[in-house]
Amino acid sequence: MAVRCSDSAAGPHHLSDDRPVVFGRTRLPLRAVLWSVVLLMTAVVSGTADAEDWPWFLGPRHTGVSGETSLTIDWSRARPAVLWKQPIGTGYSAPSVLGNRVVVHHRRGRDEVISCRSVTDGQEQWQYRYASTFTDPYGYNDGPRCSPVLADGKCFTLGAEGMLTCVALEDGRLIWQHDLKNMFQIPDWFFGMGCSPVVDGDRLIVLVGGQPNSGVVAFDRNNGKVLWEAGGRSTWDGTINADTGQPYRWTGSEMVVSYSSPIPAVIHGRRHLLCLLRHGLLSLDPETGQEQFHYWFRARVHESVNAARPLVVGSRILLSAAYRTGSVLLEVAADGRSCSEVWRDRRNLLAHWTTPIHVDGYVYGFSGRHENEGELRCIRLEDGKVMWKTSGFDGDIRRFARDRKTRQIVDVRTGRPVPYPYYGRGSLTQVGSRFIVLGERGTLAAVDVNPHAFSEHGRFSLPEIHYPAWTAPVISSGKLYLRSEDWLVCLDLKNLVPPDEAAASDPE
């Protein structure tokens, strides 16, 4: 029997203009067509095939896919030159790029710092800082986890302790700020706040994780006013727990906070805001916050999170998580008010924090909760079959050793330093027919988008990008931005340097 998502108890929210518009043989409501155009324009931002901005988490399309398809990613004989590198504070948030500005959110001492820098040389243009007392309960670093959002002349950031800030992109002037921890009833969390906000029209959508029904909150992005709240007891109380078969009873002490950023989508002509919360997937009308459907998707163990973003392919949604959760492919009903399972598999793809990428009917992503379990995998979307998987190295590990003085990994045959052989729980960004893969110990590799076999076209590493390298690569205007816990590095993807010349050409 097919499992179906729960419908919202309320009736459907009708668009104000349902006049049909014909595209080929398809008839869509006028409002849906206009919204599709808005989404397309937002995805393009100011970019072309040669240059585009990367103004928020996972880039202009929210998917980790670059539109700069004219770039050639082949590092078999040479690697990109380092344009500049700048020391920064701790954190896991990716930098965001808009025009000639790159913004990084990091932690220095007792302050979280929003730092705007020049894309030319990395020099700081302005900064805005505020105090933070956040301490990671598991011993990870205490810096921000969420990427800045750059839109409409503003920069929005969400700190690890829940400080939501809006500053002017031009000079860092404070426009508005909310301490979400004090503003909402937010229970304790595992790793602080780690879900990047998204802009939707005049709304800034934040997965606040507040009780009882503030899992998702929409703010007016101009003044910070709360527009609507959704997600929590009203969604999950009484929902059937898919693992026990029994109704879930809301206690009021749940960790509602999510680590999976929401994503806007148009499915069957209807707008959806897809939010993967701790208990599962919630679809909302982004204008009103009205629930459209929900689907239980939660690990059986308490110490677990949903972190990878929902992946939308046509009318289907792929969810994936670690902690023995696995993946599920959902089919959204034509009316947008429910969904059903196409397939469910607890072993094929267990995405910890890296959002998988879909290409032509196949999904590529990292699987595994722990570093020694980390594998890059390709699965077939239609049925979830694993096409191939790799740890990044399948040869004889005795080929490598660690130099006692430098602590670098060396090839025992040549004595020369080499990148760490295994990817671990890596990240990936797509550029045309290749992926840029970043292993969690700093290994950078060029990998084919190929469902039939794993094929790598060169790898290298940089001393500044070291464990834990958990921030996905960012691409903008031919430049590759990487960050570690203490460095921000910019590479020139159009200028390749032979290995023997690379170190000498790197800026000091």
C-alpha positions as CSV (number, residue, x, y, z in Angstrom):
1,M,0.0,0.0,0.0
2,A,1.3,3.4,-0.9
3,V,2.1,5.7,2.0
4,R,0.6,9.2,1.6
5,C,1.5,12.5,3.1
6,S,-1.0,14.1,5.4
7,D,-3.2,16.8,4.0
8,S,-3.6,20.1,5.8
9,A,-6.9,20.3,7.8
10,A,-7.7,23.7,6.3
11,G,-9.0,24.1,2.8
12,P,-6.7,25.1,-0.1
13,H,-5.6,28.7,-0.4
14,H,-6.7,29.9,-3.8
15,L,-4.5,32.3,-5.8
16,S,-6.0,35.7,-6.6
17,D,-5.8,35.2,-10.3
18,D,-6.4,31.8,-11.8
19,R,-6.8,32.8,-15.4
20,P,-5.2,30.0,-17.5
21,V,-2.1,30.6,-19.6
22,V,-1.2,28.0,-22.3
23,F,2.4,26.9,-22.7
24,G,2.4,24.3,-25.5
25,R,-0.1,21.8,-24.3
26,T,0.0,22.9,-20.6
27,R,-2.5,25.2,-19.0
28,L,-1.3,27.0,-15.9
29,P,-2.8,29.6,-13.6
30,L,-1.5,33.1,-14.5
31,R,-0.2,33.6,-10.9
32,A,1.8,30.4,-11.1
33,V,3.3,31.4,-14.4
34,L,4.3,34.7,-13.1
35,W,5.9,33.1,-10.0
36,S,7.8,30.7,-12.2
37,V,9.2,33.7,-14.1
38,V,10.2,35.3,-10.8
39,L,12.0,32.1,-9.6
40,L,13.8,31.9,-12.9
41,M,14.9,35.6,-12.7
42,T,16.0,35.0,-9.1
43,A,18.0,32.0,-10.1
44,V,19.8,33.9,-12.9
45,V,20.5,36.8,-10.6
46,S,23.1,38.9,-12.5
47,G,24.8,36.0,-14.1
48,T,25.4,34.5,-17.5
49,A,27.2,31.3,-18.6
50,D,30.5,33.2,-18.0
51,A,29.7,34.9,-14.7
52,E,27.0,34.8,-12.0
53,D,26.6,35.7,-8.4
54,W,26.4,33.2,-5.5
55,P,24.3,35.3,-3.1
56,W,23.1,32.7,-0.7
57,F,23.5,29.1,0.5
58,L,24.1,26.6,-2.4
59,G,24.0,29.4,-5.0
60,P,21.4,31.2,-7.1
61,R,19.2,28.1,-7.7
62,H,19.5,26.8,-4.1
63,T,20.9,23.5,-5.5
64,G,24.7,23.7,-5.5
65,V,24.7,24.0,-9.3
66,S,26.7,26.7,-11.0
67,G,25.4,28.3,-14.2
68,E,29.0,29.1,-15.4
69,T,29.1,26.2,-17.8
70,S,31.9,27.8,-19.9
71,L,34.4,26.8,-17.1
72,T,36.6,23.8,-17.7
73,I,37.2,21.8,-14.6
74,D,40.2,19.5,-15.3
75,W,43.0,19.3,-12.8
76,S,44.8,16.3,-14.1
77,R,47.9,18.4,-15.0
78,A,47.5,21.7,-13.2
79,R,45.4,23.2,-10.5
80,P,43.7,26.7,-10.1
81,A,46.0,29.5,-9.0
82,V,45.4,31.0,-5.6
83,L,44.3,34.7,-6.1
84,W,44.3,35.5,-2.5
85,K,43.9,34.1,1.0
86,Q,42.8,35.9,4.2
87,P,42.7,34.7,7.8
88,I,39.2,34.6,9.4
89,G,37.6,33.4,12.5
90,T,35.8,30.1,13.2
91,G,32.5,28.9,11.7
92,Y,31.0,26.5,9.1
93,S,29.0,29.1,7.1
94,A,29.8,29.4,3.4
95,P,30.7,32.8,2.0
96,S,28.2,34.6,-0.3
97,V,29.1,36.7,-3.3
98,L,27.2,39.5,-5.0
99,G,29.0,41.8,-7.5
100,N,32.3,42.9,-6.2
101,R,31.6,41.9,-2.6
102,V,32.1,38.6,-0.7
103,V,30.6,38.3,2.7
104,V,31.7,35.8,5.3
105,H,30.1,35.3,8.8
106,H,32.6,34.1,11.4
107,R,33.4,34.1,15.1
108,R,36.3,36.0,16.6
109,G,36.7,35.7,20.4
110,R,33.4,36.6,22.0
111,D,31.9,38.2,18.9
112,E,30.2,37.0,15.7
113,V,31.4,39.1,12.8
114,I,29.7,39.9,9.5
115,S,32.7,40.7,7.3
116,C,32.3,42.2,3.8
117,R,35.4,41.9,1.6
118,S,36.6,42.7,-1.9
119,V,36.5,39.8,-4.4
120,T,39.7,41.3,-5.9
121,D,42.0,40.8,-2.9
122,G,39.9,39.7,0.1
123,Q,40.6,43.0,1.9
124,E,37.8,43.9,4.4
125,Q,35.6,46.8,3.4
126,W,33.4,46.8,6.5
127,Q,32.3,44.6,9.4
128,Y,29.5,44.5,11.8
129,R,29.9,42.5,15.1
130,Y,27.9,41.6,18.1
131,A,28.5,39.5,21.2
132,S,27.9,35.7,21.3
133,T,28.1,33.3,24.2
134,F,27.3,30.2,22.1
135,T,29.3,27.1,23.0
136,D,28.8,23.9,20.9
137,P,27.7,21.2,23.3
138,Y,29.6,18.5,21.3
139,G,32.9,20.3,21.2
140,Y,32.7,21.6,17.6
141,N,33.7,25.2,16.9
142,D,31.5,28.0,18.2
143,G,31.1,30.0,15.0
144,P,28.1,30.6,12.8
145,R,26.8,27.8,10.7
146,C,24.4,29.7,8.3
147,S,25.4,31.4,5.1
148,P,24.7,35.1,4.6
149,V,21.8,36.0,2.3
150,L,22.5,39.0,0.0
151,A,19.5,40.6,-1.7
152,D,18.1,44.0,-2.5
153,G,21.1,45.9,-1.0
154,K,20.8,44.0,2.3
155,C,22.8,41.3,4.0
156,F,20.9,38.9,6.3
157,T,22.7,36.6,8.7
158,L,21.7,34.0,11.3
159,G,24.1,33.4,14.1
160,A,24.7,30.1,16.0
161,E,23.0,31.5,19.0
162,G,19.9,32.7,17.1
163,M,20.8,36.4,16.4
164,L,19.0,37.3,13.1
165,T,20.6,40.4,11.6
166,C,19.9,42.7,8.7
167,V,22.6,45.2,7.6
168,A,23.1,47.4,4.6
169,L,25.3,45.6,2.0
170,E,27.0,48.9,1.1
171,D,28.4,49.9,4.5
172,G,27.3,47.4,7.1
173,R,24.9,49.8,8.8
174,L,22.4,48.0,11.0
175,I,18.8,48.0,9.6
176,W,17.1,45.6,12.1
177,Q,18.0,42.7,14.4
178,H,16.2,40.1,16.4
179,D,17.4,37.8,19.2
180,L,15.4,34.8,18.2
181,K,16.3,32.9,21.4
182,N,14.5,35.5,23.5
183,M,11.9,36.4,20.9
184,F,10.5,32.8,20.6
185,Q,10.2,29.8,22.8
186,I,13.2,27.8,21.4
187,P,14.2,24.6,23.2
188,D,17.8,23.6,23.5
189,W,19.5,22.4,20.3
190,F,22.2,20.0,19.3
191,F,24.6,22.2,17.3
192,G,23.1,25.7,17.6
193,M,21.2,27.2,14.7
194,G,22.5,25.9,11.4
195,C,19.8,26.5,8.8
196,S,20.4,29.3,6.3
197,P,17.4,31.6,5.7
198,V,15.9,32.2,2.3
199,V,14.4,35.2,0.6
200,D,10.9,34.8,-0.9
201,G,9.6,38.1,-2.3
202,D,9.4,40.6,0.6
203,R,9.8,37.7,3.1
204,L,12.8,36.4,4.8
205,I,12.0,32.7,5.8
206,V,13.8,31.4,8.8
207,L,13.4,27.9,10.4
208,V,13.4,29.3,13.9
209,G,12.5,26.0,15.7
210,G,10.2,27.6,18.3
211,Q,7.5,26.1,20.4
212,P,4.6,25.4,20.0
213,N,4.1,26.4,16.3
214,S,7.1,28.6,15.3
215,G,9.1,26.0,13.5
216,V,9.0,28.3,10.4
217,V,8.7,32.0,10.6
218,A,8.4,34.6,7.9
219,F,9.8,38.1,8.5
220,D,9.3,41.2,6.5
221,R,12.8,41.6,5.1
222,N,12.6,45.4,5.1
223,N,11.8,45.9,8.8
224,G,11.9,42.5,10.5
225,K,8.2,42.4,11.3
226,V,6.8,38.8,11.9
227,L,4.4,38.0,9.0
228,W,3.4,34.5,9.9
229,E,4.5,31.4,11.9
230,A,3.9,27.7,11.1
231,G,5.2,24.2,11.9
232,G,5.1,22.5,15.2
233,R,2.3,21.0,17.4
234,S,-0.4,21.9,14.8
235,T,1.5,19.9,12.2
236,W,2.8,16.9,14.0
237,D,0.5,16.2,16.9
238,G,-1.5,13.1,16.0
239,T,0.5,12.4,12.9
240,I,1.3,8.7,12.4
241,N,4.9,7.9,13.3
242,A,6.0,5.9,10.3
243,D,8.3,3.7,12.4
244,T,5.9,2.8,15.2
245,G,2.6,3.0,13.3
246,Q,1.2,5.0,16.3
247,P,0.0,8.6,16.5
248,Y,2.7,11.0,17.7
249,R,1.8,12.9,20.8
250,W,3.3,16.4,21.1
251,T,5.0,17.0,24.5
252,G,6.0,20.7,24.2
253,S,9.7,19.9,24.8
254,E,10.6,18.8,21.3
255,M,13.7,20.2,19.5
256,V,11.9,21.7,16.6
257,V,15.0,23.4,15.2
258,S,16.1,22.2,11.7
259,Y,19.5,22.1,10.0
260,S,18.0,21.8,6.5
261,S,17.5,25.1,4.7
262,P,14.0,25.6,3.2
263,I,13.6,25.8,-0.6
264,P,10.9,27.5,-2.7
265,A,9.5,25.5,-5.6
266,V,6.6,25.4,-8.1
267,I,5.1,22.0,-8.5
268,H,2.0,21.4,-10.7
269,G,1.7,25.2,-11.0
270,R,1.4,25.7,-7.2
271,R,3.9,27.5,-5.1
272,H,5.5,25.5,-2.3
273,L,7.9,26.4,0.5
274,L,9.5,23.0,1.4
275,C,10.8,22.8,4.9
276,L,12.5,19.7,6.2
277,L,12.0,20.0,9.9
278,R,13.1,17.6,12.7
279,H,10.0,15.5,12.4
280,G,9.7,15.6,8.6
281,L,8.8,17.5,5.5
282,L,6.3,20.4,5.7
283,S,5.0,22.2,2.6
284,L,3.7,25.7,3.2
285,D,2.2,28.4,1.1
286,P,5.0,30.9,1.3
287,E,2.7,33.9,1.2
288,T,0.5,32.9,4.1
289,G,2.3,30.1,5.9
290,Q,-0.8,27.9,5.4
291,E,0.1,24.2,5.5
292,Q,-0.3,22.2,2.2
293,F,0.9,18.8,3.3
294,H,3.4,17.1,5.6
295,Y,5.3,13.8,5.6
296,W,6.9,12.1,8.6
297,F,10.7,11.7,8.0
298,R,12.7,11.3,11.2
299,A,15.5,9.1,12.4
300,R,14.6,6.6,15.1
301,V,17.4,7.8,17.4
302,H,17.1,10.9,19.5
303,E,20.5,12.4,18.8
304,S,19.9,13.0,15.1
305,V,19.2,15.8,12.7
306,N,17.8,16.4,9.2
307,A,20.4,18.6,7.4
308,A,20.4,18.0,3.6
309,R,17.9,20.2,1.7
310,P,14.9,18.7,-0.1
311,L,15.7,17.9,-3.7
312,V,12.9,18.9,-6.1
313,V,12.8,17.1,-9.5
314,G,9.6,18.0,-11.5
315,S,6.7,16.8,-9.3
316,R,8.9,14.7,-7.1
317,I,10.8,15.4,-3.9
318,L,13.8,13.4,-2.7
319,L,14.6,13.5,1.0
320,S,17.8,12.0,2.5
321,A,19.3,11.8,6.0
322,A,22.0,9.9,8.0
323,Y,21.4,8.2,11.3
324,R,20.1,5.0,9.5
325,T,17.3,7.1,7.9
326,G,18.1,6.7,4.2
327,S,16.2,8.3,1.4
328,V,12.6,8.5,0.1
329,L,11.2,9.8,-3.2
330,L,7.8,11.5,-2.9
331,E,5.3,12.2,-5.7
332,V,3.3,15.4,-5.1
333,A,-0.4,15.1,-6.1
334,A,-1.7,17.3,-8.9
335,D,-3.7,19.5,-6.4
336,G,-0.5,20.1,-4.3
337,R,-2.3,19.0,-1.2
338,S,-0.8,15.6,-0.6
339,C,2.0,13.3,-1.7
340,S,2.8,9.6,-1.8
341,E,5.9,7.4,-1.7
342,V,7.4,6.3,-5.0
343,W,10.1,4.4,-3.1
344,R,11.9,4.3,0.3
345,D,15.3,2.9,1.0
346,R,17.3,3.1,4.3
347,R,20.6,2.1,2.8
348,N,21.1,3.6,-0.7
349,L,21.9,7.2,0.2
350,L,22.3,8.6,3.7
351,A,23.1,12.3,3.2
352,H,24.5,13.8,6.4
353,W,24.7,17.5,5.6
354,T,25.6,17.7,1.9
355,T,22.5,18.3,-0.3
356,P,22.5,15.8,-3.2
357,I,22.5,17.0,-6.8
358,H,20.2,15.7,-9.6
359,V,21.4,15.4,-13.2
360,D,19.4,13.7,-16.0
361,G,17.6,11.2,-13.9
362,Y,20.4,10.4,-11.5
363,V,21.3,11.8,-8.1
364,Y,24.9,12.3,-6.8
365,G,25.7,12.9,-3.1
366,F,27.7,12.0,-0.1
367,S,26.5,9.2,2.2
368,G,27.5,8.3,5.7
369,R,27.2,9.6,9.2
370,H,30.9,9.2,10.2
371,E,34.1,10.0,8.3
372,N,35.1,6.4,7.8
373,E,31.6,5.7,6.3
374,G,31.8,8.6,3.9
375,E,31.2,7.7,0.3
376,L,30.3,9.6,-2.9
377,R,27.4,7.8,-4.5
378,C,25.3,7.9,-7.6
379,I,21.7,6.6,-7.4
380,R,19.0,6.3,-10.0
381,L,16.1,8.6,-9.2
382,E,13.5,6.3,-10.7
383,D,14.0,3.4,-8.2
384,G,16.9,4.5,-5.9
385,K,19.3,1.9,-7.2
386,V,22.9,2.6,-6.4
387,M,24.8,2.9,-9.6
388,W,28.3,3.4,-8.1
389,K,30.0,4.5,-4.9
390,T,33.5,5.4,-3.9
391,S,35.4,6.5,-0.8
392,G,37.7,8.5,-3.1
393,F,40.5,5.9,-3.1
394,D,40.1,2.2,-3.8
395,G,43.8,1.2,-4.1
396,D,46.4,-0.1,-1.6
397,I,46.5,2.3,1.3
398,R,50.1,1.2,2.1
399,R,51.1,3.4,-0.8
400,F,50.7,6.4,1.6
401,A,52.4,7.4,4.9
402,R,52.4,10.5,7.1
403,D,55.6,12.5,7.3
404,R,56.6,12.7,11.0
405,K,57.9,16.2,10.7
406,T,55.3,18.0,8.5
407,R,52.4,15.6,9.3
408,Q,51.5,15.7,5.6
409,I,50.4,12.6,3.7
410,V,53.2,11.5,1.3
411,D,53.4,9.0,-1.5
412,V,56.0,6.5,-0.2
413,R,57.3,5.9,-3.7
414,T,58.2,9.5,-4.4
415,G,58.3,11.0,-0.9
416,R,56.2,13.9,-2.2
417,P,53.1,15.3,-0.4
418,V,49.7,14.3,-1.8
419,P,46.1,15.1,-0.9
420,Y,44.4,13.0,1.7
421,P,43.3,9.8,-0.2
422,Y,39.7,9.5,1.2
423,Y,36.9,12.0,0.8
424,G,35.1,11.2,4.0
425,R,31.9,13.2,4.4
426,G,32.5,15.6,1.6
427,S,30.7,18.3,-0.3
428,L,30.1,18.9,-4.0
429,T,29.3,21.7,-6.4
430,Q,28.3,21.1,-10.0
431,V,29.9,23.0,-12.9
432,G,28.7,21.8,-16.3
433,S,29.7,18.2,-16.8
434,R,31.9,18.0,-13.7
435,F,31.6,18.2,-9.9
436,I,34.1,20.0,-7.7
437,V,34.4,17.7,-4.7
438,L,35.8,18.8,-1.4
439,G,36.7,16.1,1.0
440,E,36.5,16.9,4.7
441,R,40.3,16.8,5.1
442,G,40.7,19.3,2.3
443,T,41.1,17.1,-0.8
444,L,39.8,18.9,-3.9
445,A,38.9,16.8,-6.9
446,A,37.3,17.2,-10.4
447,V,34.8,14.4,-10.9
448,D,32.7,13.5,-14.0
449,V,29.0,13.7,-13.9
450,N,28.6,10.2,-15.1
451,P,26.0,7.7,-13.9
452,H,27.8,4.7,-15.2
453,A,31.2,5.0,-13.5
454,F,33.2,7.2,-11.1
455,S,35.9,9.1,-12.9
456,E,38.2,11.7,-11.4
457,H,40.2,14.3,-13.4
458,G,42.9,15.4,-10.9
459,R,43.0,16.4,-7.3
460,F,45.0,18.7,-5.1
461,S,44.9,20.3,-1.6
462,L,45.8,23.5,0.1
463,P,47.4,23.8,3.5
464,E,44.8,26.4,4.6
465,I,41.8,24.1,3.8
466,H,42.1,21.4,6.4
467,Y,40.0,19.2,8.6
468,P,37.1,19.9,9.2
469,A,36.5,21.2,5.7
470,W,32.7,21.0,5.9
471,T,31.7,24.1,3.8
472,A,30.6,23.4,0.3
473,P,32.7,25.1,-2.5
474,V,31.3,28.5,-3.8
475,I,31.7,29.6,-7.4
476,S,31.2,33.1,-8.8
477,S,32.6,34.8,-11.9
478,G,35.2,32.2,-12.5
479,K,36.4,32.2,-8.9
480,L,36.3,29.3,-6.4
481,Y,35.9,30.3,-2.7
482,L,36.8,27.9,0.1
483,R,36.8,28.3,3.8
484,S,38.1,26.4,6.7
485,E,38.0,27.2,10.4
486,D,40.6,29.8,10.0
487,W,41.1,30.8,6.3
488,L,39.1,32.2,3.4
489,V,40.8,31.3,0.1
490,C,39.9,32.5,-3.4
491,L,41.2,30.5,-6.5
492,D,41.1,31.4,-10.2
493,L,39.3,28.6,-12.1
494,K,40.4,30.1,-15.4
495,N,44.1,30.2,-14.5
496,L,45.7,26.8,-14.0
497,V,49.2,26.4,-12.6
498,P,51.4,23.2,-12.9
499,P,52.0,21.5,-9.6
500,D,55.7,22.4,-9.5
501,E,54.9,26.1,-9.9
502,A,51.8,26.2,-7.7
503,A,53.4,26.7,-4.3
504,A,55.7,29.4,-5.6
505,S,52.9,31.3,-7.2
506,D,50.6,31.3,-4.1
507,P,50.3,34.7,-2.4
508,E,51.9,35.0,1.1
